[in-house]
Amino acid sequence: MIEIRNVTQHYTTRPVLRDVSVTIEQGQLVAVMGANGMGKSTLLGVIAGTLAPFRGEIAIDGKVRRSTPEQELAIRKRVVYLPDHPWLPSEQTPKEFLLAVGRLYDIEEARLFDHVDRLVDLFHLEDVANSTIHSLSNGQRKKTAIASALVTEAPYLILDEPFTGGLDPSGIIALKHVLRGLADRADTTVVIASQLPEIVEALAHRVIVMTNGKVELDEELSKLTEIDGKQVSLSEALDHIIHSESLERIRRYTEGQSR
């Protein structure tokens, strides 16, 4: 379980998260959505432990992040974080990098080698698996980064915009199927930030919508997509919730054209 307790985060004088409290149960796939600059990436960074909140705390499996070195180490063994623009070691090969990450998470060697081979195959990296990462295309680097998160087999995956950054259609399909499989497991929790409603609709149990650093909406997907007793797409639901002012402007413009 992930518990976000009254978290406030500032960048200099600008508040980015404002007293955010959310609980994410084990076994859920939760999507954090919202416009740019609303606090999605900051929230994921705070959950992942790369940012220390100005106020409030994060607890994972009952252990509070940054409370003691022992508790923080115990949390880090169970959580993997993939930022939107991850750092990759340019002089290593994808295989070398994946093996190194797996060893950090104490994956048994035979299991690790098998998993790396399967990830290389899954993301069509076989032709570049032994080339240095700096020679890879942006899409191949993105696939390598995603594979590095999956190879950990961590029960908590925090993924910031995993479906963007040059990921090609085959990579998107592969990641969707893998995350859908993880979402069906009771022992794995996935939190993703995404602005792609068609992806979220296919995966998420629950959607958190951020607006101006606050949780505007926290709802199960099935309830979120029901408006006035009718089931609509997630894209339509988000337009109704987040972009109501824009829709009103469109309506006024369209009515003016018809005169």
Contacts in CASP RR format, 6 or more apart in sequence:
PFRMAT RR
TARGET T0000
AUTHOR 0000-0000-0000
METHOD contacts of the structure
MODEL  1
MIEIRNVTQHYTTRPVLRDVSVTIEQGQLVAVMGANGMGKSTLLGVIAGT
LAPFRGEIAIDGKVRRSTPEQELAIRKRVVYLPDHPWLPSEQTPKEFLLA
VGRLYDIEEARLFDHVDRLVDLFHLEDVANSTIHSLSNGQRKKTAIASAL
VTEAPYLILDEPFTGGLDPSGIIALKHVLRGLADRADTTVVIASQLPEIV
EALAHRVIVMTNGKVELDEELSKLTEIDGKQVSLSEALDHIIHSESLERI
RRYTEGQSR
1 23 0 8 1.000
1 24 0 8 1.000
1 25 0 8 1.000
1 26 0 8 1.000
1 59 0 8 1.000
1 60 0 8 1.000
1 61 0 8 1.000
1 62 0 8 1.000
1 189 0 8 1.000
2 22 0 8 1.000
2 23 0 8 1.000
2 24 0 8 1.000
2 47 0 8 1.000
2 58 0 8 1.000
2 59 0 8 1.000
2 60 0 8 1.000
2 156 0 8 1.000
2 189 0 8 1.000
2 191 0 8 1.000
3 23 0 8 1.000
3 24 0 8 1.000
3 58 0 8 1.000
3 59 0 8 1.000
3 60 0 8 1.000
3 62 0 8 1.000
4 20 0 8 1.000
4 21 0 8 1.000
4 22 0 8 1.000
4 23 0 8 1.000
4 24 0 8 1.000
4 43 0 8 1.000
4 46 0 8 1.000
4 47 0 8 1.000
4 58 0 8 1.000
5 21 0 8 1.000
5 56 0 8 1.000
5 57 0 8 1.000
5 58 0 8 1.000
5 59 0 8 1.000
6 19 0 8 1.000
6 20 0 8 1.000
6 21 0 8 1.000
6 55 0 8 1.000
6 56 0 8 1.000
6 57 0 8 1.000
7 17 0 8 1.000
7 19 0 8 1.000
7 20 0 8 1.000
7 21 0 8 1.000
7 43 0 8 1.000
7 46 0 8 1.000
7 53 0 8 1.000
7 55 0 8 1.000
7 56 0 8 1.000
7 57 0 8 1.000
7 58 0 8 1.000
8 15 0 8 1.000
8 17 0 8 1.000
8 18 0 8 1.000
8 19 0 8 1.000
8 20 0 8 1.000
8 53 0 8 1.000
8 54 0 8 1.000
8 55 0 8 1.000
8 56 0 8 1.000
9 15 0 8 1.000
9 16 0 8 1.000
9 17 0 8 1.000
9 42 0 8 1.000
9 46 0 8 1.000
9 51 0 8 1.000
9 53 0 8 1.000
9 54 0 8 1.000
10 16 0 8 1.000
10 54 0 8 1.000
15 213 0 8 1.000
16 37 0 8 1.000
16 39 0 8 1.000
16 42 0 8 1.000
16 213 0 8 1.000
17 39 0 8 1.000
17 42 0 8 1.000
17 43 0 8 1.000
17 46 0 8 1.000
17 53 0 8 1.000
17 213 0 8 1.000
18 212 0 8 1.000
18 213 0 8 1.000
18 214 0 8 1.000
19 55 0 8 1.000
19 214 0 8 1.000
20 43 0 8 1.000
20 213 0 8 1.000
20 214 0 8 1.000
20 215 0 8 1.000
21 215 0 8 1.000
22 208 0 8 1.000
22 215 0 8 1.000
22 218 0 8 1.000
24 30 0 8 1.000
24 189 0 8 1.000
24 191 0 8 1.000
24 206 0 8 1.000
25 189 0 8 1.000
26 155 0 8 1.000
26 186 0 8 1.000
26 187 0 8 1.000
26 189 0 8 1.000
27 183 0 8 1.000
27 185 0 8 1.000
27 186 0 8 1.000
27 187 0 8 1.000
27 188 0 8 1.000
27 189 0 8 1.000
28 183 0 8 1.000
28 189 0 8 1.000
28 190 0 8 1.000
28 205 0 8 1.000
28 206 0 8 1.000
29 179 0 8 1.000
29 182 0 8 1.000
29 183 0 8 1.000
29 189 0 8 1.000
29 190 0 8 1.000
29 191 0 8 1.000
29 192 0 8 1.000
29 203 0 8 1.000
29 204 0 8 1.000
29 205 0 8 1.000
29 206 0 8 1.000
30 189 0 8 1.000
30 190 0 8 1.000
30 191 0 8 1.000
30 192 0 8 1.000
30 204 0 8 1.000
30 205 0 8 1.000
30 206 0 8 1.000
30 207 0 8 1.000
30 208 0 8 1.000
31 191 0 8 1.000
31 192 0 8 1.000
31 193 0 8 1.000
31 194 0 8 1.000
31 200 0 8 1.000
31 203 0 8 1.000
31 204 0 8 1.000
31 206 0 8 1.000
31 207 0 8 1.000
31 208 0 8 1.000
32 40 0 8 1.000
32 43 0 8 1.000
32 44 0 8 1.000
32 191 0 8 1.000
32 192 0 8 1.000
32 193 0 8 1.000
32 194 0 8 1.000
32 208 0 8 1.000
32 210 0 8 1.000
33 40 0 8 1.000
33 193 0 8 1.000
33 194 0 8 1.000
33 195 0 8 1.000
33 197 0 8 1.000
33 200 0 8 1.000
33 207 0 8 1.000
33 208 0 8 1.000
33 209 0 8 1.000
33 210 0 8 1.000
33 238 0 8 1.000
34 40 0 8 1.000
34 195 0 8 1.000
34 209 0 8 1.000
34 210 0 8 1.000
34 211 0 8 1.000
34 238 0 8 1.000
34 242 0 8 1.000
35 195 0 8 1.000
35 211 0 8 1.000
35 242 0 8 1.000
36 195 0 8 1.000
38 210 0 8 1.000
38 211 0 8 1.000
38 212 0 8 1.000
38 213 0 8 1.000
39 210 0 8 1.000
39 213 0 8 1.000
40 160 0 8 1.000
40 193 0 8 1.000
40 210 0 8 1.000
41 83 0 8 1.000
41 84 0 8 1.000
41 160 0 8 1.000
41 161 0 8 1.000
41 193 0 8 1.000
42 51 0 8 1.000
43 193 0 8 1.000
43 210 0 8 1.000
44 81 0 8 1.000
44 83 0 8 1.000
44 158 0 8 1.000
44 159 0 8 1.000
44 160 0 8 1.000
44 191 0 8 1.000
44 193 0 8 1.000
45 51 0 8 1.000
45 81 0 8 1.000
45 83 0 8 1.000
45 158 0 8 1.000
45 160 0 8 1.000
46 52 0 8 1.000
46 53 0 8 1.000
46 58 0 8 1.000
47 58 0 8 1.000
47 81 0 8 1.000
47 158 0 8 1.000
47 191 0 8 1.000
48 79 0 8 1.000
48 81 0 8 1.000
48 158 0 8 1.000
49 58 0 8 1.000
49 65 0 8 1.000
49 66 0 8 1.000
49 81 0 8 1.000
50 81 0 8 1.000
50 83 0 8 1.000
52 66 0 8 1.000
57 64 0 8 1.000
57 65 0 8 1.000
57 67 0 8 1.000
58 64 0 8 1.000
58 65 0 8 1.000
59 65 0 8 1.000
60 75 0 8 1.000
60 78 0 8 1.000
60 79 0 8 1.000
60 156 0 8 1.000
61 75 0 8 1.000
61 78 0 8 1.000
63 71 0 8 1.000
63 74 0 8 1.000
63 75 0 8 1.000
64 71 0 8 1.000
65 71 0 8 1.000
65 72 0 8 1.000
65 75 0 8 1.000
66 72 0 8 1.000
77 105 0 8 1.000
77 106 0 8 1.000
77 154 0 8 1.000
78 154 0 8 1.000
78 155 0 8 1.000
78 156 0 8 1.000
79 154 0 8 1.000
79 156 0 8 1.000
79 158 0 8 1.000
80 105 0 8 1.000
80 149 0 8 1.000
80 152 0 8 1.000
80 154 0 8 1.000
80 156 0 8 1.000
80 157 0 8 1.000
80 158 0 8 1.000
81 149 0 8 1.000
81 158 0 8 1.000
81 159 0 8 1.000
81 160 0 8 1.000
82 145 0 8 1.000
82 146 0 8 1.000
82 148 0 8 1.000
82 149 0 8 1.000
82 157 0 8 1.000
82 158 0 8 1.000
82 159 0 8 1.000
82 160 0 8 1.000
82 162 0 8 1.000
83 160 0 8 1.000
84 160 0 8 1.000
84 161 0 8 1.000
84 164 0 8 1.000
84 165 0 8 1.000
84 193 0 8 1.000
86 145 0 8 1.000
86 148 0 8 1.000
88 97 0 8 1.000
88 133 0 8 1.000
88 141 0 8 1.000
88 144 0 8 1.000
88 145 0 8 1.000
89 97 0 8 1.000
89 133 0 8 1.000
90 132 0 8 1.000
90 133 0 8 1.000
90 134 0 8 1.000
91 132 0 8 1.000
91 133 0 8 1.000
91 134 0 8 1.000
92 100 0 8 1.000
92 132 0 8 1.000
92 133 0 8 1.000
93 129 0 8 1.000
93 130 0 8 1.000
93 131 0 8 1.000
93 132 0 8 1.000
93 133 0 8 1.000
94 120 0 8 1.000
94 125 0 8 1.000
94 128 0 8 1.000
94 129 0 8 1.000
94 130 0 8 1.000
94 131 0 8 1.000
94 133 0 8 1.000
94 136 0 8 1.000
94 140 0 8 1.000
94 144 0 8 1.000
94 147 0 8 1.000
95 116 0 8 1.000
95 120 0 8 1.000
95 129 0 8 1.000
95 130 0 8 1.000
97 133 0 8 1.000
97 144 0 8 1.000
97 148 0 8 1.000
98 116 0 8 1.000
98 119 0 8 1.000
98 120 0 8 1.000
98 144 0 8 1.000
98 147 0 8 1.000
98 148 0 8 1.000
98 151 0 8 1.000
99 112 0 8 1.000
99 113 0 8 1.000
99 116 0 8 1.000
101 148 0 8 1.000
101 151 0 8 1.000
101 152 0 8 1.000
102 112 0 8 1.000
102 151 0 8 1.000
102 152 0 8 1.000
103 112 0 8 1.000
104 152 0 8 1.000
105 151 0 8 1.000
105 152 0 8 1.000
105 153 0 8 1.000
105 154 0 8 1.000
107 115 0 8 1.000
107 151 0 8 1.000
107 152 0 8 1.000
107 153 0 8 1.000
112 151 0 8 1.000
115 151 0 8 1.000
115 153 0 8 1.000
116 147 0 8 1.000
116 151 0 8 1.000
119 125 0 8 1.000
119 147 0 8 1.000
119 150 0 8 1.000
119 151 0 8 1.000
120 126 0 8 1.000
120 129 0 8 1.000
120 147 0 8 1.000
122 147 0 8 1.000
122 174 0 8 1.000
122 178 0 8 1.000
123 143 0 8 1.000
123 144 0 8 1.000
123 146 0 8 1.000
123 147 0 8 1.000
123 170 0 8 1.000
123 171 0 8 1.000
123 174 0 8 1.000
124 143 0 8 1.000
124 170 0 8 1.000
124 171 0 8 1.000
125 140 0 8 1.000
125 143 0 8 1.000
125 144 0 8 1.000
125 147 0 8 1.000
128 135 0 8 1.000
128 136 0 8 1.000
128 140 0 8 1.000
133 141 0 8 1.000
133 144 0 8 1.000
136 144 0 8 1.000
138 165 0 8 1.000
138 166 0 8 1.000
139 165 0 8 1.000
139 166 0 8 1.000
139 167 0 8 1.000
139 168 0 8 1.000
142 165 0 8 1.000
142 166 0 8 1.000
142 167 0 8 1.000
143 167 0 8 1.000
143 171 0 8 1.000
146 159 0 8 1.000
146 162 0 8 1.000
146 167 0 8 1.000
146 175 0 8 1.000
149 157 0 8 1.000
149 159 0 8 1.000
150 157 0 8 1.000
150 178 0 8 1.000
155 187 0 8 1.000
155 188 0 8 1.000
155 189 0 8 1.000
156 188 0 8 1.000
156 189 0 8 1.000
156 191 0 8 1.000
157 182 0 8 1.000
157 188 0 8 1.000
157 189 0 8 1.000
157 190 0 8 1.000
157 191 0 8 1.000
158 191 0 8 1.000
159 190 0 8 1.000
159 191 0 8 1.000
159 192 0 8 1.000
159 193 0 8 1.000
160 192 0 8 1.000
160 193 0 8 1.000
161 192 0 8 1.000
161 193 0 8 1.000
161 194 0 8 1.000
161 195 0 8 1.000
162 175 0 8 1.000
162 192 0 8 1.000
162 194 0 8 1.000
163 172 0 8 1.000
163 175 0 8 1.000
163 176 0 8 1.000
163 194 0 8 1.000
163 196 0 8 1.000
163 199 0 8 1.000
164 196 0 8 1.000
167 175 0 8 1.000
172 199 0 8 1.000
176 199 0 8 1.000
176 202 0 8 1.000
176 203 0 8 1.000
179 190 0 8 1.000
179 192 0 8 1.000
179 203 0 8 1.000
180 202 0 8 1.000
180 203 0 8 1.000
182 188 0 8 1.000
182 190 0 8 1.000
183 190 0 8 1.000
183 203 0 8 1.000
183 204 0 8 1.000
183 205 0 8 1.000
192 200 0 8 1.000
192 203 0 8 1.000
192 204 0 8 1.000
194 200 0 8 1.000
197 233 0 8 1.000
197 234 0 8 1.000
197 235 0 8 1.000
197 238 0 8 1.000
198 234 0 8 1.000
198 235 0 8 1.000
200 207 0 8 1.000
200 221 0 8 1.000
200 234 0 8 1.000
201 221 0 8 1.000
201 225 0 8 1.000
201 233 0 8 1.000
201 234 0 8 1.000
201 235 0 8 1.000
204 221 0 8 1.000
205 220 0 8 1.000
205 221 0 8 1.000
206 218 0 8 1.000
206 219 0 8 1.000
206 220 0 8 1.000
206 221 0 8 1.000
207 217 0 8 1.000
207 218 0 8 1.000
207 219 0 8 1.000
207 220 0 8 1.000
207 221 0 8 1.000
207 224 0 8 1.000
207 234 0 8 1.000
208 215 0 8 1.000
208 217 0 8 1.000
208 218 0 8 1.000
209 215 0 8 1.000
209 216 0 8 1.000
209 217 0 8 1.000
209 218 0 8 1.000
209 238 0 8 1.000
209 241 0 8 1.000
209 242 0 8 1.000
210 216 0 8 1.000
211 242 0 8 1.000
216 241 0 8 1.000
216 242 0 8 1.000
217 224 0 8 1.000
217 241 0 8 1.000
221 234 0 8 1.000
224 234 0 8 1.000
224 237 0 8 1.000
225 231 0 8 1.000
225 232 0 8 1.000
225 233 0 8 1.000
225 234 0 8 1.000
225 236 0 8 1.000
225 237 0 8 1.000
226 232 0 8 1.000
227 236 0 8 1.000
227 237 0 8 1.000
227 240 0 8 1.000
232 240 0 8 1.000
239 246 0 8 1.000
239 247 0 8 1.000
240 247 0 8 1.000
END
